[in-house]
Amino acid sequence: MKWEGNRRSDNVEDRRSSGGGLGGGIGLGGRGIGIGTIIIVVIASFLFGINPLTLLGILGGGGMPEVAVTEPAGKSGPPADDTLGQFVSTVLADTEDVWGQMFRSANGQYREPKLVLFRGATRSACGVGQAAMGPFYCPADEKVYIDLSFYDLLKNRMGAPGDFAQAYVIAHEVGHHVQNLMGITQKVDGMRGRVSEAQMNALSVRVELQADCFAGVWAHHAHKTRQVIEQGDIEEAMNAAAQIGDDALQRRQQGYVVPDSFTHGSSTQRQTWFRRGLQGGRVADCNTFDAPNI
């Protein structure tokens, strides 16, 4: 991916030097949770939509985990010698440019999200965020949170290396921000408690696939204006989408697939919707909620 020399976003909050961190493990009632268990929790949280904090508490044989929580620091971007930090800052800037123009074209105004870099755990308006949760978006404070060690897990444990795969992750979370600005998040959340668990899972799948499609929309326009996509980049993104499909995660974790428990979509679905956004670059093509077949 061609990103060096492009604009970097000012909306990056680097909390990594504020403390926190997992160290050798997370303390749980005197017991420790190592990285192997954390990986299992990441996969299980993807599969079942369970708060990883709860899972860690259960696995630790007690209550909620005692974690070192990174306190919010001042607004500051990553240091100049932090290549990965500068990379995600550049990707965020690119999403700002694309979505800013998209909203202006629709006579709207794009409100830029913040990107929080942290280690181990940090506070958000949605509760305590942990590295075990993977990257996430909090609509309550309009911030994307990521512990950059997730990219090591993506490469080494999930078989999805490459800088464009990393960019896809950021663009997907920004896609959730776009959904929030469009009122989609609120409508879906309003269905909780009014429909069955299986129906809520099905809605969650459509939410996630739309975010994948929005990530494709970003990639389409970023390449159209700045030629950021290099040979092999699309394959990297498609591979990442496949590796974090619910069916792929379930097969890896338990050896069989339970479609009713899907919350993010199958590998094929995630690839299909990312490709749809990439090919057309149109928000209208990303209406997963009215699509009879996803």
Number of C-alpha atoms within 10 A of each C-alpha: 17 14 18 12 7 15 15 19 21 15 19 24 21 21 24 22 13 16 16 18 22 19 12 10 16 22 20 20 14 10 14 15 18 14 15 8 16 20 19 16 23 20 23 20 20 22 23 15 15 14 16 23 21 16 20 24 18 14 18 20 14 14 15 16 22 14 19 18 20 22 17 17 12 10 13 13 20 19 10 8 8 9 12 14 17 21 19 26 24 21 23 27 19 24 25 20 19 19 22 16 16 20 14 11 10 8 9 11 14 17 14 21 21 21 25 24 23 29 25 24 25 28 15 20 12 12 10 13 28 26 24 25 24 24 21 20 26 19 20 11 12 21 24 23 26 28 24 20 14 19 22 13 16 20 15 11 13 20 15 25 19 19 19 25 24 23 22 25 24 24 26 25 25 30 27 26 25 23 18 18 17 11 11 15 16 13 11 14 12 11 13 13 9 9 12 11 13 14 15 19 21 19 22 19 24 24 24 21 29 26 28 33 32 33 30 31 29 30 28 23 25 19 15 12 10 12 14 19 17 11 8 11 19 20 14 20 26 21 20 26 27 24 21 23 23 30 24 20 22 22 12 14 14 8 10 12 17 11 15 11 21 23 25 27 27 24 20 16 21 28 22 19 26 28 23 22 26 22 16 15 23 18 16 9 17 24 15 20 15 9 10 6 7 16
